[in-house]
Amino acid sequence: MRVAVISPYYREPLDVLRRCHESVLGQQGDVTHFMVADGFPAADVDSWENVVHIKIPNHADYGDTPRGVGAACAAANGFDAICFLDADNWYEPNHIETMRSIVQMTGAQVVTATRTIIAADGRVLGICKESNGIDFNDTNCYFLTRAAFPACAVWLFKDSSESIVGDRVFWRAVKTGGYTRAHSIVPTVNYVTTLAFHYQMFGETPPDDSKLIAQFNDDQHFQIISYAQLKEIRREAGY
């Protein structure tokens, strides 16, 4: 089974990109890393082993267009499965083999993985309780077989205003697509969080610079604000 891992990247430091890539390089089997530069290509990536380096203009849509472009290239080049891995995250060495084994055992068209939440300072916060393959699945935790490739079109053709919640839009496309699914309870994805919600999930006070997605009553669009801004909003509102 030929597996493509699609990683959009923007301006991440080279050591962060390398950590991501080395985690893909360390997977068992026929695995190719598609690294898609969203407007700011890192020249070093051109020389890295087993990388398809795609360079596109910046789209300012949180990596959605790069994911769609990478997925289209992988599908057109005959890959049997597609995964997504953000540049600041990384896989455990057994990730792809675990996903592939579940496909072979169950025949599932989509396998969802369990993730470990990592704090910005490198601490392990714990196993994610939100991304469980039932209520939600994080973008980094998919293993899509060819039958489920059509869901990838949503990265490119959704309404641009939905990019801020693109992970939710993609999860909806997977669920409504009617694909058979299976979930791995083994935590094989490491997710570096910037989200306040994840700190609260594990009983910690979020850092002031952590983020949350807010929707205010007078604005139908979602906005990203910092936890510090939320505290100020609550203070002004008398909470």
Beta strands, then each sheet from edge to edge (+ up, - down):
strand 1: 3-9
strand 2: 31-38
strand 3: 51-56
strand 4: 81-84
strand 5: 90-91
strand 6: 110-118
strand 7: 124-127
strand 8: 142-145
strand 9: 181-192
strand 10: 211-214
strand 11: 223-226
sheet 1: 3+ 2+ 1+ 4+ 8- 6+ 7-
sheet 2: 3+ 2+ 1+ 4+ 8- 6+ 9+ 5-
sheet 3: 10+ 11-
end
